[in-house]
């Protein structure tokens, strides 16, 4: 009789690295370029906290030759990034099924786990951003339709103006839209698809093109507040979405695949695998985000 683990290829550290790699390959909202991961190396366990100190910008004064400078004491503020999200996966495999499993079974399960974890993390970050947008940077009551795609462009230009007035750098700006809004953009010649934009950033998850200075990403986890019952006749309202624009300086995010373990099931002839994904995020610069609540109408035959 043997009690050895059927998962002969199981090495926890390798599995943890594989899951985290696959996870990064599926994130949209929570990927580098949308967020920053400046403090990721400082977290390891649930409940870990990172204190983030920010200093006010120094003032600029006139200078005359031979005069003394007045030194300013900069004020500071502290925000806290807390690792307060924990998601786990756990599954079992019977000995009979384990012997019949094809090579590559474990890696494929790891990819599946990563997709599920990424979806949860992306939803968390999108909600975090929506709640963290500066009040002055929000546009409400917006509407776009497939019959007048120029309205989507005008809306995006308004988001650009908000970020520019907030003194946010133009390089690195992004816009994340749902598939329905993307369908409207595709009808406007001013929208450059990735294959036309002369950029290699198509390697980023979900990036679909550029418009008005934004890298545009498509995501299924864009918050949807629900359809508007007052939709006009002959149209289909697909939802009222929170379309977000911003810069990576706005949000910091940190994650770890904290543990991956395997062992024998005590009262069954089989093995188990379980893993723990820890993460947390913080909107540290609300003015580096802009939001539009947009009702999207899809007209038949447009």
Secondary structure, DSSP 8 states (H G I E B T S, - for coil): -----S-TT--HHHHHHHHHHHHHTT-STTSBTTBB-TTGGG--STT-EEEEEEE---------TT---------EEEEEEE--EEEEEEEEEEHHHHHH--TTHHHHHHHHHHHHHHHHHHHHHHHHHHHHS-GGGEEEEEEEETTBTHHHHHHHHHHHHHHHHTT--STT-EEEE-HHHHHHHTT-TT-EEGGGTT-SGGGSTTEEEEETTEEEEE-TTS-B----TT--TTEEEEEEEEEEEE-GGGEEEEEEEEEEEEEE-TTSSEEEEEEEEEEEEEES-GGGEEEEEEEEEEETT-
